[in-house]
Amino acid sequence: MSTFDKYIHRFEITTGLKCEYKIIENNKYTPLYIKKNFILLKINLLDTDFIALFSDNASSEDSVRAMSVIRKNFIKYPIALFSNKIREIDKKVFLNRGIPFFCSNGEMFLPFLGTRLYSFKSINNKSRLSRYSQEIFVLLLYIIQSVNKNESKINITRYDSPINVYNNKIGFTGGDEFIKYFEKYIDIRNRSTLSRSLSELEEQSIISSIGNTRNKEYFIGLDSYSLLMNYKELLKNPLYKKKYYISENLENEMNEFFDHNQLKDFVYVGDMALSNSSMISEHSYSEISLYQKENKVLKDIVDASTTAKFDDWIYDLKYILQFSKYDLLKYNKFYRDFVDFSYPKKTIDPINLFLSLDDKNDERLIDGINELVDNRLK
């Protein structure tokens, strides 16, 4: 794959927009210095044909000069520049002069398409996504998996669904219809929260949009694995790091304050969850998690009664308890309802499992994580 092929592919993954192209060769009207420094492409994007000059090292002045020459030879088509990433100083020149351009990271200024599709925030800004933005992103990744399973398409594109499936991307509307359709799976309950979350995803180049505020449609690509790998550094570990080692003796001592039935809303995490998607063997004890928001009283009791240190003398270890930042039962339900109904209940979903284990250095776990990726995330 040539350099610009890779950049075009990255652009498609980032924006969810199909970018068809072909190289324009042997044009006798093209000056030699342009042939040496630029590749001439005919692009079709959003059903619009235009000419793009690709270069990875040309200065802004050289690019502007080349565009003025090419424009005379291709009167019928708009002209734009294409690059992997345009320097901030060059970007200002292009914007001040109204020169169209687009980059592999999804930044675009293509006024002949009628809209600027991306704000100019660097994709390299590694600030983590907010809670609701992460919730929507994981939801969208599972929607993509659902759409890519032919038998599931009917479930996600019903007449009342805000989701539309195209050949190379998913389109969806934001607003009350989105909230109502996915209310069982997300905690967002008003349009302003949803709008802020979608804007954050758009600023990070995860999704794109067209239209105005009142009539806007969003797009995301159909490669869930690439999206997850490209943006995993923006996602938070769903589990708090602190672990509570609960032995049978300790649980007996806590019975005065601690009702074991309160664990009914737990999900399995760690090795036990990983064993459902890999050949890794589970421990003799369970690893479970509770949603901290709904178990604050229980957490206070456990904090006062246990240690966060694993001691060798705990031979009767019954389970390891962690608390989660999100309601992982909702993620499990969505994955089961739309992707794989055979996936075990009360088990952390594959993406959040991956995020909770991604920083582990244990070779045994690494093999299991690789199997998880192959079996559940690709």
HUCORLIN-V387224 format. One line per field, one symbol per residue. ss: DSSP state (a for helix, b for strand, c for the rest). burial: I if it has 24 or more other C-alpha atoms within 12 Angstrom, else O. A space follows every 50 residues. Layout:
ss->???
burial->???
//
This chain:
ss->ccaaaaaaaaaaaaacccbbbbbccccccccaaaaaacbbbbbbbccbbb bbbbcccccaaaaaaaaaaaaaaccccbbbbbbccccaaaaaaaaaaccc bbbccccbbbaaacbcccccccccccccccaaaaaaaaaaaaaaaaaaca aaaaaaccccccbbbcccbbbbbccaaaaaacccccccccaaaaaaaaaa aaaccccbbbbccccbbbbbbccaaaaaaaaaaaccccbccccbbbbaaa aaaacccccaaaaaacbbcaaaaacccccccccccbbbbbbaaacaaaaa aaaaacccccccccccbbbbbbbbcccaaaaaaaaaaaccccccccbcca aaaaaaacccccaaaaaaaaaaaaaaac
burial->OOOIOOIIIIIIIIIIIIIIIOOOOOOOOIOOOIIOOIIIIIIOIIOOII IIIIIIOIOIOOIIOIIOOIIOOIOOOIIIIIIIIIOOOIIOOIOOOOII IIIIIIIIIIOIIOOIIIIIOOIOOOOOIIIIIIIIIIIIIIIIIIIIOO OOOOIIIOOOIIIIIOOIIIIIIIIOOIIOIIOOIIIIOOOOIIIOIIII IIIIIIIIIIOOOOOOIIIIIIIIIIIIOOIIOIIIIIIOOOIIIIIOOI IOOOOOOIOOOOIOIIIIIIIIIIIIIIOOOOOOIIIIIIIIOOIOOIIO OIOOIIOOOOOOOOOOIOIIIIIIIIIIIIIIIIIIIIIIOOIIIIIIII IIIIIIIIOOOOOOIOIIIIOIIOOIII
//
